């Protein structure tokens, strides 16, 4: 897997994740790979979500942004608890918001916008609680066809 991000771009995405997570108990991840092995990127996103152990968060409120950059496939997926509370069209709206930036080849800006939007929704339904919140998932970007599994 070739990392399409510069170090500054990667740092900007990690910082966007950290900023979004400051206001919520929710967890956000970004996974990049060259090509999507599935005809449907949403299916692949669900597989990566499981491989990253994102369904193991205490409140089941993780969100994954998945991008197969060479095959130009993108999906965003949320865990059970957030899916049960966000508006029915939320994921499609978030995806379209990101894709608007992608169409002008502003991939990092698109992901940052999507992360902010997800963070706002997470904050509304899963606000940050300083007494109990902990960062349950790594904020770093995962890469490649086989993301590391959570221990």
BAMARDREN-939762 format. One record per residue (C-alpha): residue in one letter; x, y, z. Coordinates in Angstrom, 2 decimals, m for minus. Layout:
+---------+---------+---------+---------+
| residuo |      px |      py |      pz |
+---------+---------+---------+---------+
|       A |       X |       Y |       Z |
...
+---------+---------+---------+---------+
END
This chain:
+---------+---------+---------+---------+
| residuo |      px |      py |      pz |
+---------+---------+---------+---------+
|       X |    0.00 |    0.00 |    0.00 |
|       X |    1.27 |    3.38 |   m0.99 |
|       X |    0.45 |    6.11 |    1.49 |
|       X |   m1.15 |    8.87 |   m0.61 |
|       X |   m0.85 |   11.39 |    2.23 |
|       X |    2.01 |   13.69 |    3.02 |
|       X |    3.06 |   13.72 |    6.69 |
|       X |    1.32 |   17.11 |    7.08 |
|       X |   m1.91 |   15.79 |    5.54 |
|       X |   m1.86 |   12.74 |    7.78 |
|       X |   m1.23 |   14.93 |   10.83 |
|       X |   m4.13 |   17.21 |    9.80 |
|       X |   m6.51 |   14.24 |    9.61 |
|       X |   m5.39 |   12.89 |   12.99 |
|       X |   m5.85 |   16.37 |   14.46 |
|       X |   m9.36 |   16.60 |   12.95 |
|       X |  m10.20 |   13.28 |   14.62 |
|       X |   m8.81 |   14.47 |   17.96 |
|       X |  m10.72 |   17.74 |   17.77 |
|       X |  m13.98 |   15.96 |   16.92 |
|       X |  m13.47 |   13.48 |   19.76 |
|       X |  m12.85 |   16.25 |   22.33 |
|       X |  m16.59 |   16.92 |   22.37 |
|       X |  m17.92 |   13.36 |   22.29 |
|       X |  m17.46 |    9.89 |   23.70 |
|       X |  m17.68 |    8.65 |   20.10 |
|       X |  m14.71 |    7.24 |   18.24 |
|       X |  m13.69 |    8.12 |   14.67 |
|       X |  m11.22 |    6.28 |   12.44 |
|       X |   m9.98 |    6.72 |    8.87 |
|       X |   m8.78 |    3.77 |    6.80 |
|       X |   m7.07 |    4.15 |    3.42 |
|       X |   m6.13 |    1.47 |    0.93 |
|       X |   m5.18 |    1.38 |   m2.73 |
|       X |   m8.15 |   m0.51 |   m4.13 |
|       X |  m11.40 |   m1.86 |   m2.77 |
|       X |  m11.51 |   m5.67 |   m3.00 |
|       X |  m15.31 |   m5.62 |   m2.86 |
|       X |  m17.68 |   m4.30 |   m5.53 |
|       X |  m19.44 |   m2.33 |   m2.79 |
|       X |  m17.20 |   m0.06 |   m0.68 |
|       X |  m19.78 |   m0.14 |    2.13 |
|       X |  m19.26 |   m3.92 |    2.42 |
|       X |  m15.50 |   m3.40 |    2.61 |
|       X |  m15.95 |   m0.59 |    5.16 |
|       X |  m17.99 |   m2.96 |    7.33 |
|       X |  m15.23 |   m5.56 |    7.08 |
|       X |  m12.54 |   m3.02 |    8.01 |
|       X |  m14.75 |   m1.73 |   10.85 |
|       X |  m14.80 |   m5.25 |   12.30 |
|       X |  m11.09 |   m5.87 |   11.67 |
|       X |  m10.25 |   m2.67 |   13.53 |
|       X |  m12.40 |   m3.78 |   16.47 |
|       X |  m14.54 |   m0.67 |   16.22 |
|       X |  m17.63 |   m2.54 |   17.41 |
|       X |  m15.95 |   m3.05 |   20.79 |
|       X |  m16.46 |    0.50 |   22.05 |
|       X |  m18.45 |    0.76 |   25.26 |
|       X |  m21.25 |    2.81 |   23.73 |
|       X |  m21.13 |    1.28 |   20.21 |
|       X |  m20.63 |    4.75 |   18.73 |
|       X |  m17.68 |    4.42 |   16.37 |
|       X |  m17.54 |    5.91 |   12.88 |
|       X |  m15.25 |    4.77 |   10.06 |
|       X |  m14.31 |    6.75 |    6.98 |
|       X |  m13.10 |    4.29 |    4.34 |
|       X |  m11.31 |    5.37 |    1.15 |
|       X |   m9.84 |    3.17 |   m1.58 |
|       X |   m8.03 |    6.01 |   m3.24 |
|       X |   m6.81 |    4.41 |   m6.48 |
|       X |  m10.17 |    2.84 |   m7.30 |
|       X |  m11.92 |    6.01 |   m6.07 |
|       X |  m14.34 |    4.26 |   m3.75 |
|       X |  m15.53 |    5.76 |   m0.49 |
|       X |  m17.88 |    4.84 |    2.34 |
|       X |  m18.69 |    6.04 |    5.82 |
|       X |  m20.18 |    3.68 |    8.36 |
|       X |  m21.31 |    3.99 |   11.96 |
|       X |  m21.84 |    1.48 |   14.73 |
|       X |  m25.23 |    0.33 |   16.04 |
|       X |  m25.81 |    2.99 |   18.69 |
|       X |  m25.10 |    5.97 |   16.47 |
|       X |  m27.08 |    4.40 |   13.62 |
|       X |  m30.09 |    4.15 |   15.92 |
|       X |  m30.15 |    7.90 |   16.69 |
|       X |  m28.92 |    9.86 |   13.66 |
|       X |  m31.43 |   10.93 |   11.00 |
|       X |  m32.10 |    8.30 |    8.34 |
|       X |  m30.26 |   10.26 |    5.65 |
|       X |  m27.29 |   11.23 |    7.85 |
|       X |  m24.71 |    8.83 |    6.39 |
|       X |  m25.69 |    9.65 |    2.81 |
|       X |  m25.52 |   13.37 |    3.61 |
|       X |  m22.11 |   12.96 |    5.26 |
|       X |  m20.86 |   10.92 |    2.30 |
|       X |  m22.08 |   13.52 |   m0.21 |
|       X |  m20.44 |   16.30 |    1.82 |
|       X |  m17.10 |   14.49 |    1.59 |
|       X |  m17.54 |   13.61 |   m2.09 |
|       X |  m18.12 |   17.27 |   m2.99 |
|       X |  m14.53 |   17.94 |   m1.91 |
|       X |  m13.25 |   14.75 |   m3.55 |
|       X |  m14.67 |   15.84 |   m6.91 |
|       X |  m12.26 |   18.78 |   m6.87 |
|       X |   m9.46 |   16.49 |   m5.67 |
|       X |   m9.44 |   17.99 |   m2.17 |
|       X |   m9.34 |   14.64 |   m0.40 |
|       X |   m7.99 |   15.75 |    2.95 |
|       X |  m10.41 |   18.68 |    3.13 |
|       X |  m13.25 |   16.30 |    2.31 |
|       X |  m12.28 |   13.85 |    5.03 |
|       X |  m11.82 |   16.70 |    7.51 |
|       X |  m15.31 |   18.00 |    6.67 |
|       X |  m16.79 |   14.54 |    7.13 |
|       X |  m14.98 |   14.04 |   10.41 |
|       X |  m16.30 |   17.40 |   11.69 |
|       X |  m19.84 |   16.50 |   10.64 |
|       X |  m19.63 |   13.09 |   12.31 |
|       X |  m18.18 |   14.70 |   15.43 |
|       X |  m21.09 |   17.15 |   15.60 |
|       X |  m23.62 |   14.31 |   15.39 |
|       X |  m21.71 |   12.25 |   17.92 |
|       X |  m21.56 |   15.23 |   20.29 |
|       X |  m25.33 |   15.69 |   20.05 |
|       X |  m26.11 |   12.09 |   21.00 |
|       X |  m22.94 |   11.01 |   22.85 |
|       X |  m21.53 |   14.08 |   24.63 |
|       X |  m18.09 |   14.00 |   26.18 |
|       X |  m18.01 |   13.21 |   29.90 |
|       X |  m14.67 |   14.10 |   31.47 |
|       X |  m15.31 |   11.73 |   34.39 |
|       X |  m15.84 |    8.61 |   32.31 |
|       X |  m14.62 |    9.15 |   28.76 |
|       X |  m11.50 |    7.50 |   27.46 |
|       X |  m10.04 |    7.27 |   23.99 |
|       X |  m11.00 |    3.69 |   23.14 |
|       X |   m9.61 |    3.56 |   19.61 |
|       X |   m6.36 |    4.74 |   18.09 |
|       X |   m6.73 |    8.10 |   16.31 |
|       X |   m4.06 |    7.29 |   13.74 |
|       X |   m4.93 |    6.58 |   10.12 |
|       X |   m4.86 |    2.90 |    9.24 |
|       X |   m3.55 |    1.82 |    5.85 |
|       X |   m3.54 |   m1.21 |    3.64 |
|       X |   m5.59 |   m4.17 |    2.64 |
|       X |   m5.36 |   m5.87 |    6.02 |
|       X |   m5.74 |   m3.40 |    8.87 |
|       X |   m4.40 |   m4.52 |   12.21 |
|       X |   m6.99 |   m6.14 |   14.40 |
|       X |   m7.68 |   m4.79 |   17.84 |
|       X |   m6.09 |   m6.92 |   20.60 |
+---------+---------+---------+---------+
END
